[in-house]
Amino acid sequence: AGYEIAFSGRNVQPFHWAAGVFEGDIPAYTLLNLSAGYQISKNVRLAATVSNLLDHQAYQIFGGSLIGRQAIGNFTITF
């Protein structure tokens, strides 16, 4: 049994996007992510990941949706 924690980040500098009718500038953004897991036993693991931890509203393509905080959990059994 044991814990696992990971912290990561990504910084994107501003750039110009052009795809079909969608064309424009994407502003710079920084995203921070946190993952944690716990190995309950040899065959059972519980984990969670939070992407965009600070809920920075950003879009990655011009014309795309704003991407906010997202959390995902999982429970894994191996045999």
ZINOR-V77716 format. One line per field, one symbol per residue. psi: psi as a letter, one per 20 degrees, with the letter a starting at -180 (. if undefined). Layout:
BEGIN
psi=???
END
This chain:
BEGIN
psi=qrqpppprrpppqqrppoociopapprqqpppqpqqqpogahippprqpoqlhjlooqqiqpirqpoaqpppqqoppq.
END
